[in-house]
Amino acid sequence: MNLRILKRFWVLNFLRRLAQASKYYNNKYAQILRWGIKSKEDTNYTYNLSDKNICYLAHMISVVTSADYQLILKYIYEAEEDEFLRDSIIKVIKNSPSRKYADLDIRLGKRLGWYAFVRVQKPKVVVETGVDKGLGSVVICAALLKNKEEGYVGTYYGTDINPKAGYLLTDKYLEVGKILYGDSINSLSQFSENIDLFINDSDHSADYEYQEYLTIQDLLSENAIVLGDNSHVTDKLLTFSNKTNRKFLFFKEEPINHWYPGGGIGISFK
Ligand SMILES: C[S@@+](CC[C@H](N)C(=O)[O-])C[C@H]1O[C@@H](n2cnc3c(N)ncnc32)[C@H](O)[C@@H]1O
């Protein structure tokens, strides 16, 4: 029907406008259906990022670290193409009781950014709060092992309240990483090493997130980077950055072929 006629009648125009708006969401329902059939995940969803999104991520890390954009991209592809890492994750999932809730298609999403930060920054100490299966843990430890081959030694500490968390951290990755079980703030309060890279991904309530930043504030090394996995939901890393005179940026994930709208990486740096 002619657009001018449609616009003349309120009801027809109303329906036309609803159809126009819903075009942005209809594909999501198809993705939800596909995901419901194909995926086994029911929490901490994993997905790949679009190529454009990966380039945006690399540029953002380049701005934060002053490292060359092409170098960051090289590190991101290094993680994506690490066959040993993928095989190790798949092997553990296949033999784990939680294989009922995990997919064998390994999708790293924002963890590619975590990996690149570790490769560029060569941190001595990395802390990630909230480990879950240990996907972030094993990715970070893979980066630390590559750094070690280049002469830069670093250690990963993950924290999780669930005693069964972190089962993906196995094999050679245990050489550079360990998990501190118990409440994260409790573990961080007893932590005494200087932290070069801190990643918040545990209890996602705003208050808890902020308490974690305050707890590690005095442990941060001079050029420490703090990454927040909750910055698409709260402004706590932004608030912490303002309070401590640090800069803040936010990278927004753009998942492909997934209904989840994406989280992101809050980045707090000097
Ligand atoms: C979103 S998941 C972590 C995902 C993980 N970083 C990854 O890369 O896949 C959140 C985790 O935080 C843990 N958690 C929740 N509250 C916690 C607390 N108070 N202390 C420590 N860990 C906690 C949960 O057990 C869960 O495993």
The ligand as a Gaussian input file, in Angstrom:
#p B3LYP/6-31G(d) Opt

LIG

0 1
 C       30.360000     -14.808000      35.392000
 S       31.091000     -16.104000      36.260000
 C       32.803000     -15.924000      35.895000
 C       33.136000     -16.182000      34.467000
 C       34.604000     -16.339000      34.167000
 N       35.357000     -15.162000      34.533000
 C       34.816000     -16.647000      32.713000
 O       35.723000     -16.085000      32.087000
 O       34.097000     -17.493000      32.161000
 C       30.962000     -15.582000      37.924000
 C       31.596000     -16.479000      38.940000
 O       31.697000     -15.736000      40.160000
 C       31.575000     -16.620000      41.235000
 N       31.190000     -15.848000      42.432000
 C       29.993000     -15.323000      42.740000
 N       30.035000     -14.689000      43.923000
 C       31.308000     -14.809000      44.380000
 C       31.993000     -14.358000      45.543000
 N       31.380000     -13.633000      46.500000
 N       33.296000     -14.659000      45.673000
 C       33.944000     -15.377000      44.722000
 N       33.347000     -15.828000      43.593000
 C       32.044000     -15.547000      43.428000
 C       30.542000     -17.631000      40.788000
 O       30.693000     -18.833000      41.517000
 C       30.840000     -17.755000      39.287000
 O       31.644000     -18.876000      39.053000

